Amino acid sequence: MARSFEIRAENGVESLLRIVGILKRKRFDIKNVNMEHVEGMATSLMITLGDDSEYAPEYAMKHVEKLFGISEIKEIKGEN
């Protein structure tokens, strides 16, 4: 079962590249990525992770929240 997360971040494409890079290095199964611009310099990233990795998706989000410029992470329920 895939699980989706919404991530609020600064710096647009730079944040997207850092987030996807860390998830790939940690070997998480990224199924879908969607980025849209919100107010100011902020972006909203929607990332869907598959359950094919050896770690739970919550573990992936622990890595992401350590990155600079991440302001909020929440799981999106009921849309998977």
C-alpha positions in Angstrom: 0.0 0.0 0.0 1.4 3.4 -0.9 1.3 6.3 1.5 1.3 10.0 0.7 2.8 12.9 2.5 2.6 16.7 2.1 5.8 18.6 2.8 6.0 22.4 3.1 9.4 23.6 2.2 11.4 26.7 1.1 13.4 27.2 -2.0 11.3 25.2 -4.5 13.2 23.0 -6.9 16.3 23.0 -4.6 14.2 21.5 -1.8 12.6 19.0 -4.2 16.1 17.8 -5.3 17.4 17.5 -1.7 14.3 15.6 -0.5 14.2 13.2 -3.5 18.0 12.7 -3.2 17.9 11.7 0.4 15.0 9.3 -0.1 16.7 7.6 -3.0 20.0 7.3 -1.1 18.1 5.7 1.7 16.5 3.4 -0.9 12.9 4.4 -0.3 10.5 3.5 -3.1 9.2 6.8 -4.5 6.0 6.3 -6.5 5.0 9.9 -7.2 6.2 13.4 -6.7 4.2 16.6 -7.2 5.4 20.1 -6.5 3.3 23.3 -6.5 4.2 26.9 -5.5 2.4 28.4 -2.6 2.7 31.8 -1.0 6.1 33.6 -1.0 9.1 31.3 -1.6 7.3 28.3 -0.1 6.4 25.1 -2.0 4.1 22.2 -1.3 5.5 18.8 -2.2 3.3 15.8 -2.4 5.3 12.6 -2.2 3.9 9.1 -2.4 6.1 6.2 -1.1 5.5 2.6 -1.8 5.9 -0.1 0.9 8.6 -1.9 -1.1 11.5 -0.6 1.1 12.7 -2.3 4.2 11.8 0.7 6.4 8.4 2.3 7.1 7.5 5.5 5.4 7.5 7.3 8.8 11.2 6.6 8.9 11.6 8.4 5.6 9.9 11.4 6.9 12.2 11.5 9.9 15.1 11.9 7.5 13.3 14.6 5.5 12.4 16.7 8.6 16.1 17.0 9.4 16.7 18.9 6.2 17.1 22.7 6.2 14.0 24.6 5.1 11.3 22.0 5.9 8.5 23.7 7.8 5.8 21.0 8.0 5.2 17.3 7.1 1.8 15.6 7.3 0.4 12.4 6.0 -2.5 12.6 3.6 -5.1 10.1 4.6 -7.7 8.5 2.4 -6.2 9.5 -1.0 -3.9 6.5 -1.6 
